[in-house]
Amino acid sequence: MSDVHRPERAAHTHVLIAVKDLRRAKTRLAESLSAFDRTDLVVAMLRDTLATLVATEAPAGAPNPISGITVVTPDPTVAAIAGEFGVRHWPDPASAPPGESGLNAALAAAEAGLRTHSDPTDVVALQADLPALRATELFDALARARALGRAIVVDHTGTGTAALFACGPHYRLEPRFGPDSAARHAASGAHILDGDWPGLRQDVDTVADLAAAARLGLGPATRACLERMRCTPGGLRP
């Protein structure tokens, strides 16, 4: 009997973005921004992150490797924004455990649901607050992660996780977000990716983070948000 050649399955990458209830978002900015302005900023950064992901082309005109996006959130405003971008919404239950354990449980549940219904080749858990993200950065990190299976991009602080990748049929996210998540992900077997990806690494939790993102180049929604506040990142009280 002759061997039958079976073509390799085309890569199918799905991105998960978790966003907490907007009423509890970015509390570390509370001394610099009102609750209303913090909500506005979180929404703006999410819009910029989603806009980057839904870009129609990768570098050099190649097809976008991102074939699907799901926003994991209990917040109806965030769910509506997902709808505006034509991406899926996973209703992270309000009854989930609080804090990081709830985030990780929600991401794991969303991944399990995806693999049951669409079976993506690769799944990426990405931070929602990446207003300086460039598509080239994420696509390059994804290409490197595919050679390793399960991998992370460490954030600009050196302790957090900007992106977690589970590539190929034998890997799962096994998320461990929370304090020192980079070390916890690495200890669980995730490879640490090395690359020049400043926008991908620059999530925003503090005024200093926002100023650093501005130096890299903010997306249009975040720029407009700051203009509405009539302030610059450097003008906010740290």
Secondary structure, 3 states (H helix, E strand, C coil): CCCCCCCCCCCCEEEEEECCCHHHCCHHHCCCCCHHHHHHHHHHHHHHHHHHHCCCECHHHCECCEEEEEEEECCHHHHHHHHHCCCEEEECCCCCCCHHHHHHHHHHHHHHHHHHHCCCCEEEEECCCCCCCCHHHHHHHHHHHHCCCEEEEECCCCCCEEEEEEECCCCCCCCCCCCCHHHHHHHCCCEECCCCCHHHHCCCCCHHHHHHHHHHCCCHHHHHHHHHHCCCHHHCCC
